[in-house]
Amino acid sequence: MVQPVINDCYSREEIEIAKFYKAFSHPARLAILRLLMNNDGYYVNEIVEQLPISQSSVSQHLKELKEIGIVNSEYQPPKIKYTFNSEIFKHFVSFHTDYFKHKIFNKENK
């Protein structure tokens, strides 16, 4: 199946994979994800207590992770609780694996 091309250069698949890699490209975001994966959720101040990162930096990193859907937020007045979205993560791993497996398999059969 041919993927539609975005901007005549990149497929939607390539753009989606790049968004995930960008989100995973900072060690602070990986540390935040590790915390969220191993817990039922955290508030920003709890993440700040666990990691050597300022509150504003944690908030910015959470924003990046929310944009790709790997982190959910739930407003619990007066705070927001952040949780790991395992379904999106599983989708990314599957999508990523299928994408590269397809590219390698097609290359080997040419």
N, C-alpha and C positions, 0 to 999 in steps of 0.2 A: 504494500500500500504506500503510495507516494504521499508524503506529508506536505501540507500547504507551506509555501515559503513566505517568511516574514521579511520585509524590506529587501527582497530578492537575494538575500544572503543566507539567512538562517531559518531552519524549520522551527515550528512550535516546540518540538521535542528538545532541540538544542537550547532554545531560550529557557524552557522550564528547567532543564538540567543545570544550566548556568546559574539560574536564580537560587537553586538549592546549594550549589557549591559556594556561591557568594555568601549565603547565610552561614554555611559551615566553615568559612574561611578565617574566622577570628577565634583565637583560643578562648576568649571570654564567653562567646556564644556557645562554644562546645562545653565549657564548664557549667554554664547556666542550663543547657540541655541535660547534662549529667545529673544535676540536682533535681530537675523536674522529672526525669525518667525514674528516679529512685524515690519519689515521694508523691503524695496525692495532690501536691500543689504548694506554691509558695506565694507570699506577698513580696513586693519589691524590697521592703525593709528586711525581710528574712533572707533574701538572696544576698543583700549587701552585708549582712552579718556573717554569711558563709564564705564570701569571696572578697578578695582585696580590690574591689571595684566600687567607684562612687555610685550614688543613687542615680544621678543623671545618666551615667554610662550604662548602668543596668537597664534603665528605662529605654534607652536608645537601642540596645541590643535586643531587648524583648520586642520592640517595635519591628525590627528586621525579621525576627523569627515569626512574629504574628503575620507579617506580610506574605510569607510562603505557607502559612497555615499550620506549621509544626507546633506552634504554641497557641493555646486557647486562653481567653481571659473571661473571667466571670466577675461582674461587679457585685461586691458584697459590701455595701456601705459601711464605713466610708472608704474602703480599700478595694483593690482589684486583685483577685487571686488568679495566678497563672498556672496552667497545667500543660503537660506534654500531650500532644495529639498523636498517639501511636498509629492510628489508621493512616494519617497523612505520611508518616515516616515509612510505614510498610509499603504504601503506594509508591513513594519515591524509590525505595530500594528495589522493588519489583520493576518499575519503569526504567530505572537506571540499568539494571541487569539485562532486561530485555533489549534495550537500546543498543548496548555495547555488544551483547551476544550476537544480535542480528548483524551488526556492522562487521564483526570478526568472522562470523560464519559466512557471510556473503563474500568477504575478501578471500577466504581460504578456498572457496569453491569457484573462483574465477580462474 
